[in-house]
């Protein structure tokens, strides 16, 4: 079982130093947000492909920080672009004399005019391969952290399912006594009814039988027991089960609601409400599971 919350990182050095930082939190789908130095936009697709091979759900923040080797840093100026900017600046100055003339230091700071050419094309390709390879190491570290967190969550989930199972067993005992309690309660009212009407006892027992059939909760309890079994099977699976468990919680809640609505006994109603509370806690935990 894997949590959707975790942290992973990896650092490398080959003249150039770099660090990958990965964080993930809960999300219904797979959402990946990337941050990398200017000029490395071509990495984004590779980053997404890499993370998709490791994860199926979660909101991911991926950051690449690079410290270049000063010995390889060479300034490179795009003179054609700079000349275009200078010509445009002169033109605008003539059209709008009130404007301050452009300064060279300002023009040099325009994106694309002056950049540090750290590597040759071959070196850049080699670095890109190293970056992606090390990203896989960072993703493995993140997955390890998510699995560790998932193991902790699994302990809580198993405890909550145990509570549900115990409450279902308690409800089954209470439900077994419910028909007799209903019958006794209605018989108490029979004498009062007879004083005012001529309702026969046979007709009264027919109404009691129909009433008890409507109050029968055995099917709901059987389905709750089946859901407990299904939950334990899902906990043992190696594949992502978050969506399946979320759907199962909806089924748990539906049966608990029906149990409460059909209950004719205050103790059984209380047990049904306790079931709903534990199921809500279970569903909150499941939101963290991939």
N, C-alpha and C positions, 0 to 999 in steps of 0.2 A: 504494500500500500504506500502510495506516494503523496506527500503534501504538495500544495501549490505554492507554499511559502518557503523561500530559501535564499541563500547567498553563496556565490562561488567566484573565485578569481584565479588568475594565473599571470605570472610575470615572466618575461623572457629578455635575453640580451644577446645581441650579435652586432656589436658596434652600436647599433640603435637599440634603445631599451623601450619596452612596451609593457603595458598591463591591461588585461581584460578584467572588467568588473561586471558581474551579472547578478541581478536581483529579480526575484519573482514573487508575485502576490496572487491572490485569488482572481479568477476571471472565468466567465462562462465559456469562452473560446480561447483561442491562441492569439494574443496581442503582443507584438514585438516593437519596441521603440529603441532606435539606435542613435548613438552619439559617437562621432569619430572626428579626427582632424580634417581640416579643409584639404581637399584634393584626394580624399580616399572614399569618395562617394560610391565607387565601384564595389566596395566591400559589402554594401548593404544587402544585396541579393544573396551573397554567399553567407552572410550572417544569418539571414532568415532560413536558408536551406539547412544550415548546420543545426539551428535550434529545433527546426521541425523534425529532424531525425532523432532528437532526444526527448522531445516533449509534445504533448497533445493539447494541454490546457494551461492557462496561466497568463498573467500580464507581466511581460519581461522588459526590464530596463538593461540595455547592453551598452557599455561604455568602453572605448578604446583610447588609452592615453599613450602618446608616443614621445620619447625624448631622443632627439636625433644626435648622432655623434657630431660634435662641432667640426671635426676634421673633414667631414664629408659635406658640410654646408657651403653651398656656393650660391651667391646672389644671381638671380636671373631677372632681367627686365624685359618686358614686352614693349619694345620701343614703338612699334606701329600703333599699339593701343594708346601709349602715352602721347604720341604726336596727335592722334585723333582727339584726345581729351584737351590738349593744349589749344588746338584749332577751335574746338567748340567753346572753350573758355574765352578766347579772344572774341569770337563772334557774339557771345552773350554779353561780354563787356561793352561792346560797341552798341548793342541794342538796349542795354540797361546800364548806363554810366554810373548809376548810383550803387551798383553792385561792387563789392570789393574784388579786385583781380585775384584769380586763382594762384595759389602758392605751390611751388614744386613739391614741398613736403606733404601738402594735402593730396596732390595728385598721386604721389608715390604710395599713399596709403589706400588708394582705391583698389578694391579687390581685382586681381588679375593683372595689375601693372608690375608689381615687384614681388617675387616669391623666392624663397630659398630652395634651390634645387638640390635636395639632399642626396639623391641617388640617380644612377643611370637607369635606363629602362630595364636592363637585365637585373640590376640590383633591386629595383622596385618589384619586379615579378617574384624574385626570390623572397623578398620581405613579405609580400602578400601571401605567399604560400605558407611562410612561417606564422604569420598572424592567424590564418584560418586553422592551421594545425594546432596552435596553442589555444585557439578559441574552443576547440573540441575538449582540450584538457580542462578549461574553465567550466565548460558545460558538464563534464563528468563530475567536477567538484560540486557544482550546483545540484546535480541529480543526487549525489551522495547525501548532501544536506537535506534535500527534500525527502529522501527515503528515511533518513533518521528522524525527521519531524513526523513523517507518516507513521513510523513505528510507535511513536508516543501517542499519536491520535488514535491508532488502532486499539491501544489499551483502553482508552476512554470509551471508544465505540463498543468494544466487547462488554465492558461493564454496563453500559446503557442498555444493550440488547439483553443482558442477563436480568436487568431490572424489569424490562418489558416482559420477558418470559415469566418472571415471578408474579408480576401483576396480572398477567393473563391467567395463570394458574389460580390466583386468588379470586379473580372475577369468575372463573369457571365454578369454583365452590359456591360463591355467592349466587350465581345464576341458577345453580341446581336447586337452591332453596327458594328461588323467586316465585315459581308457580304456586307452591303451598302458601307462601305469604300473601299472594294475590287472592287466592281462594279464601283464606281466613279473613282477610280484610273485607272482601265482598260479602261473605257470610254475615259478618257483623252488621253490614248495612241491610241485609235481607229482611231482618225483623222490622227495621224502620220502614222499608219499602212496603212490606206486607200490611202495615198499619194503614197505609194510604192507598194501596192498589191491591188488585187480586192477582199479581204476578205469581205464576206457579214456580215451584222449586225447579222443575224440569227445564222450564224456559230460562230460568236464572242460570242454571248450570251450562246451558248452551251458550249463553252470553259469556260466562266465565271461561269456557273452552276457547271461544274465539278471541277473547281478550288475552289469554295466555299465549295463544299462537302468535299474536301480534307482538308480544313481549319476548318471544323466543330469540335469544342472542347466541345460540350455539354455532350458527354459521359464521357469525362475526368473530367469535373466539377461535374457531377452527382456522379461519383465514389469517388471524393474527399469529397463531402458532406456525402456520406455513410461512408467513413473512419472516418470522424469527429464523427459521431454518434457511430461508433464502439469503438473509443477511449474512449468516455465518459462512455460507458458501461463497458469497461475493468477497468477504473479508479474506478468504484463502486464495483468491485469484491473483495472478501475477500481472494481468493487464489492467489498464486504468478502469476504475469502476465508479468514479464519482457520479457520473450521470445516472447510472443504474441505481445507485444507492439513493440519489435524490428522488428518483421516481418511486422507489420502494417506500421512502418516507411518506410520500403523498398517499400511498396505499395504506400504510400504517395509520395515518391520521384519519383517512376516510372510515376505516373500520372502527376506530376509537370514537369518532363522532356518532356513528350509527349506534354503537354500544350505549353511549350516554343517552341518545334520544329514545331508545327502546327500553331503557332501564325503568323499572317500577319500584326500585328499592334504593333508599338513600345511600346505603353502604356500597352497592354496586355502582351507583353514580359517582361516588367519591373515588372508587377505584378507576373508573373510566377517566375521570379528570386527572388523576395521577398518571395514568397512561399517556394522556395528551401532553402533560408537562415533560415527561421523559422523552417522548417522540420529538417534541420541539427542540430539546437539548441535543438529541441525536442529529436532527437535521442541521442545526447550527454547526456542529462538528463536521458534518459531511460536506459543507460548503468549502472546506479547506482541502478536500481530497481531489486529486486529479481524475 
